[in-house]
Amino acid sequence: MTPPARPEPVSGRARRRWGFATRLALANSLLIVVACLTLGWIIVRRDLEEISRSLVERGRTISLYLARDAELSILTGDTQALEQLAHSAHVQHDVVYCRFFDRGGRLLSSDGDTGDIAAAATSNEGLGAVGPLARTPQVWEFQAPVLTADSRRQREELEFGEEPPALQRPQLAAQQRIGTVVIGISLVPLHALRQRVFVTAAFFAALVTVLAVIGAVVMARAITHPLQTLAKAADAIARGEWNSSVAIHTRDEVGALAASFNTMVHSVASSRAALEDYSRTLEEKVQARTERLEVLNRELQEANRLKSEFVATVSHELRTPLNVIMGYCEMLMSGAGGRISDEQRTMLTTIERYSQQQLELVTNVLDFSRLASGKVSLHVERFALAPLLADIATPYQARLAQAGIQFSTSVAAGVPELRTDRIKLQEVIRNLVDNAVKHTAAGRIAVDARVSAASAMLLIEVRDTGPGIPAEALPGIFEPFHQAVRNSGSAAGGVGLGLSIVKHLVNVLGGTVAVESRLGEGSAFSVEIPARLDGPSDRDSPVPAPSPPAASDLAAL
C-alpha cells in the first residue's frame, strides 16, 4: 500500500510574514487606532462646541452690558459718551466693531470696522440679545436692544425665570425700546483655538496610538512566544529530531498544551524505538517464513504433480476395462455369442448403463484434473451450430423417447457461423444435457440457441422440467464436488464435477454461465459466449488456465 503523501510544511518566510503574532498585533493595533480616533473625535467635537458656546455667551454678554450702559446716553443724546462706550468695547482683542442706533435705526455712534453700516441696523423687537449673526466668515455679529429701566427689569426677570404674562411682554418691549447696540466678534481667535485643539488632539491620539501599538506588539509576542516555541519543536520532530521538547514556564492553557505535547512526543518516540527494534527482527522472521513457504510450495507442487500423474494413470487404466466391458455387452446384445433371453438382455443393458456412467465419471475426473493443471488450449475453427446440436442430441433421443421425455434442439435465425473451439463447446452443451437428463423423469428437455439482443453474443439455453433446485443451493451450484439435492430429496449420481467443468470451459471460451430454477418447475442453464474468438484458426492456441480448485477439493479428489 502506497503511503500517503507528506504535506509540505509552510515556509518560514510565510510564517514570519503572516504569523499568529503579527496577525494578533495587527488586529489589536487596528482596534486601538479605531478606538483612539473615535474617542479623540468625540473629545475634539465636544471641546469645539464648548468653545463656540463660550464665544456666543461672550458676545451676548458684551452686547447686553453695552446696551445697559448706553441707556442714559441715548435718552439724553450724548454721542460723546456713546463714542467712549464704543471705543471701550472695540479695544478688546476680539471685538471688531461697536455701533449704537436709535429706535428708528439711525446710527448714533460707531467704532471699528464701519463697512456695511446700513445693514447693521437689524430690527430687534425682543428684549434679549440677538446673535450670533454671521456677517462674514471671520465675524459673528451680536445685537442687543437698549431699554428703559422698566424694560431692563423685565428683561432681567425673563433671564432669571420670573416671566410676566406672555400677552403683555411684546407690547411692553415695543413701547420701552429706545435703541440698539451692535457688536462684531472676530472668529480668528476661535479658528486659532480650534486649530490648537486639533493639533493637540492629533498629537495625543498619535502618542496614545503608538504606545498602544507598542503595547499590543509586546503583548502579542508575550502570548505567542510559547506557541512559536511549540511550533519550532514540532518542526524539529517533523525533521526526525525526536529528542526535542518544550520548556514549560507558565501554568495557563499554553503550558498545559506544552505538557501534553511533551508527553505525546515521549510516547511517540518510545513507540518508534519499539517499532525500529521490531523492524530489525522482522526481516529475519520474514526470511525464515519465506523459506518455509518455499519448502511447502515445493511439496505442494510435487504432491500436485503426483496427483495429476495418479489421476491420469488411474483414469486411463479404468477407461480401458470399461471400454472392453461395454464392447462385449454390445456384442452379446447384437447376438455375436448366440441368441440371448430377455432377462439376459436386461442384465446386459444394466451392465452397459452403469459402465457408461462409470466411464463418464472417470472422464470428468480426468477433464477436471487437466483443467486444474492449467494444460488447456483452444483449437479455433469455423463450424455451424445446428449440426453440432444434432450430433449431441442423437445419443439421447432413443433413450429419452422410451422414457416419454421430449427432447428438442433449435437454432434461431440470425445465428452466424461460429469461430471458436468446437470440441469444448460440444463438451459444455453435452454436460448440461447430461445434467438435465439425470434430473428429468418426465416432461421435456430443450436446447435453444440465439443471439442475445443485449450483448450481441451467442446465447445457448438448456431447459428441463425436472424437480428444480432449492434457492439456498444455487450460489454454490458451480463449485467442484458440489451436488445439489433436488426436490426429490436425493442427489443424482456422480462426484459433482460436471457443472464445475462447464464453468471452467465457458471461462476458457470467454463467456459466462448462469442458472435459474424454481422448485417444481425445472431449471434453465444459460451459456453466453462470443460467436467469434480472436486468434489463429485451425491450430492450438494456448489460453490462461482457470483458477485451480482449493486444497480441500484436491484432497477430496
Stockholm file with secondary structure:
# STOCKHOLM 1.0

chainA/1-557         MTPPARPEPVSGRARRRWGFATRLALANSLLIVVACLTLGWIIVRRDLEEISRSLVERGRTISLYLARDAELSILTGDTQALEQLAHSAHVQHDVVYCRFFDRGGRLLSSDGDTGDIAAAATSNEGLGAVGPLARTPQVWEFQAPVLTADSRRQREELEFGEEPPALQRPQLAAQQRIGTVVIGISLVPLHALRQRVFVTAAFFAALVTVLAVIGAVVMARAITHPLQTLAKAADAIARGEWNSSVAIHTRDEVGALAASFNTMVHSVASSRAALEDYSRTLEEKVQARTERLEVLNRELQEANRLKSEFVATVSHELRTPLNVIMGYCEMLMSGAGGRISDEQRTMLTTIERYSQQQLELVTNVLDFSRLASGKVSLHVERFALAPLLADIATPYQARLAQAGIQFSTSVAAGVPELRTDRIKLQEVIRNLVDNAVKHTAAGRIAVDARVSAASAMLLIEVRDTGPGIPAEALPGIFEPFHQAVRNSGSAAGGVGLGLSIVKHLVNVLGGTVAVESRLGEGSAFSVEIPARLDGPSDRDSPVPAPSPPAASDLAAL
#=GR chainA/1-557 SS CCCCCCCCCCCHHHHHHSCHHHHHHHHHHHHHHHHHHHHHHHHHHHHHHHHHHHHHHHHHHHHHHHHHHTHHHHHHTCHHHHHHHHHHHHTSTTEEEEEEEETTSCEEEEEECCTTCGGGCCCCCSSSCEEEEEEETTEEEEEEEEECHHHHHHHHHHHHTCCCCTTTHHHHHHHHEEEEEEEEEESHHHHHHHHHHHHHHHHHHHHHHHHHHHHHHHHHHHHHHHHHHHHHHHHHHHTTCTTCCCCCCCCSHHHHHHHHHHHHHHHHHHHHHHHHHHHHHHHHHHHHHHHHHHHHHHHHHHHHHHHHHHHHHHHHHHHHHHHHHHHHHHHHHTTTTSCCCHHHHHHHHHHHHHHHHHHHHHHHHHHHHHHHHTCCEEEEEEECHHHHHHHHHHHHHHHHHHTTEEEEEEECTTCCCEEEEHHHHHHHHHHHHHHHHHHCSSEEEEEEEEECTTTCSEEEEEEECSSCCCGGGSTTTTSTTCCCCCTTSSCCSSCSCHHHHHHHHHHHTTCEEEEEEETTTEEEEEEEECSBCCSCSSSEEECCCCCCCCHHHHHHC
#=GC SS_cons         CCCCCCCCCCCHHHHHHSCHHHHHHHHHHHHHHHHHHHHHHHHHHHHHHHHHHHHHHHHHHHHHHHHHHTHHHHHHTCHHHHHHHHHHHHTSTTEEEEEEEETTSCEEEEEECCTTCGGGCCCCCSSSCEEEEEEETTEEEEEEEEECHHHHHHHHHHHHTCCCCTTTHHHHHHHHEEEEEEEEEESHHHHHHHHHHHHHHHHHHHHHHHHHHHHHHHHHHHHHHHHHHHHHHHHHHHTTCTTCCCCCCCCSHHHHHHHHHHHHHHHHHHHHHHHHHHHHHHHHHHHHHHHHHHHHHHHHHHHHHHHHHHHHHHHHHHHHHHHHHHHHHHHHHTTTTSCCCHHHHHHHHHHHHHHHHHHHHHHHHHHHHHHHHTCCEEEEEEECHHHHHHHHHHHHHHHHHHTTEEEEEEECTTCCCEEEEHHHHHHHHHHHHHHHHHHCSSEEEEEEEEECTTTCSEEEEEEECSSCCCGGGSTTTTSTTCCCCCTTSSCCSSCSCHHHHHHHHHHHTTCEEEEEEETTTEEEEEEEECSBCCSCSSSEEECCCCCCCCHHHHHHC
//
